[in-house]
Amino acid sequence: MQGPAVFMDISLEDQALELRRYFKSLGAEISEEKSPKGIEDDLHKIVGVCDACFKEPSESDIEAILNSIVSIMVSIPLERGENLILAFSQRLTKAPGPKLGMVALQSLWRLYNNLEPNSPLRYHVYYHVIELAARVGFVREVFTGVEQLRKEFANCPPSNEQMQKLYRLLHQVLKDQNSELAAKVMIELLGTYTDENASYAREDAIKCIATALADPNTFLLDPLLTLKPVRFLEGELIHDLLTIFVSEKLSSYQTFYNNHKEFVHSQGLNHEQNIKKMRILSFMQMAETNPDLTFDEIISELQIEEKDVEAFVIEVLKTRLVRARMDQAQRTVRVSNTMHRTFGREQWQQLRDVLLAWRANVHQAHEAMKSVAAAQIEYAAQQQKS
């Protein structure tokens, strides 16, 4: 979103006086006279009635009025800045209807972008921007990812508590629109907790696990187990379920579901979607230990009918987690590469062995090239002598 603040040609005092008269004409409870306390008190009174402009029939007129208020806000030192910013933001988030909501969002975004980069007030505006953007379906135009969010507040990082509040809001507005991004946000939220306060993050940790399990594009779940708040859930059903998705097979999930159906559904999880994800995860685990899989093994392990094997393999390949070739005549699947479900000590050791072998091969090739080059030089010298 774009939107620099609009500055008026008249003085701030005259601008405030015009706004007072305008809102008074709309029937707002405000005096037409300037405040003897100065421009900041004028602004305080104007903000208190700014939502009266939503009565205007013209959206462009409403936008001009809100931009006028914004231009004053970013032009004066605000001793009571936080209260003014909060009051203005809260009133704009209540703009009626999507069209006026969009006008209000643009004005809030202008305010946000025209505050100093090191201003702690930016956090409060951004929080209300997200609230309003969610109402008008514009969140992804404002928030693109956690990396972008870090950059937004690089010059004035909010407190841990403020970031936790913002992450919770982002998760709430994203979970039904972009489950993958919502899961990343929730992981960031859990990362804000320390050993001292991790036990207080129980609800956030449960939401994080449920979001990740429900996301059809999230298959690497092992990192969740290392998060401190998640570790505090050990022994609870949600942690047991996560462990199944991290390292166990389809049969383990079905046993868990048969014993805890109500719990699974209470977490907002879809059993059929869980089965689908567990089949893919189980296939990946099978491929880790045996790259040559027969249709019979797939049918038995993943509990699918023979007529569905080819469609299932195609579905797995679409995830790009596995590279494989299917031989329908031989009824086999040859896996050339697969993502590991877990990446622990054993996987690091395998990676180390691969890199050492690669380095040895490069060294051998280098030595061979040196030998060839030396032979060519020696041959050339002999030719010159002859």
Secondary structure, 3 states (H helix, E strand, C coil): CCCCCCCCCCCHHHHHHHHHHHHHHCCCCCCCCCCCCCHHHHHHHHHHHHHHHHHCCCHHHHHHHHHHHHHHHCCCCCCCHHHHHHHHHHHHHCCCHHHHHHHHHHHHHHHHHHCCCCCCHHHHHHHHHHHHHHHCCCHHHHCCCHHHHHHHCCCCCCCHHHHHHHHHHHHHHHCCCCHHHHHHHHHHHHHCCCCCCHHHHHHHHHHHHHHHHHCCCCCCCHHHHHCHHHHCCCCCHHHHHHHHHHHCCHHHHHHHHHHCHHHHHHCCCCHHHHHHHHHHHHHHHHHHHCCEEEHHHHHHHHCCCHHHHHHHHHHHHHCCCEEEEEECCCCEEEEEEECCCCCCHHHHHHHHHHHHHHHHHHHHHHHHHHHHHHHHHHHHHHHHHC
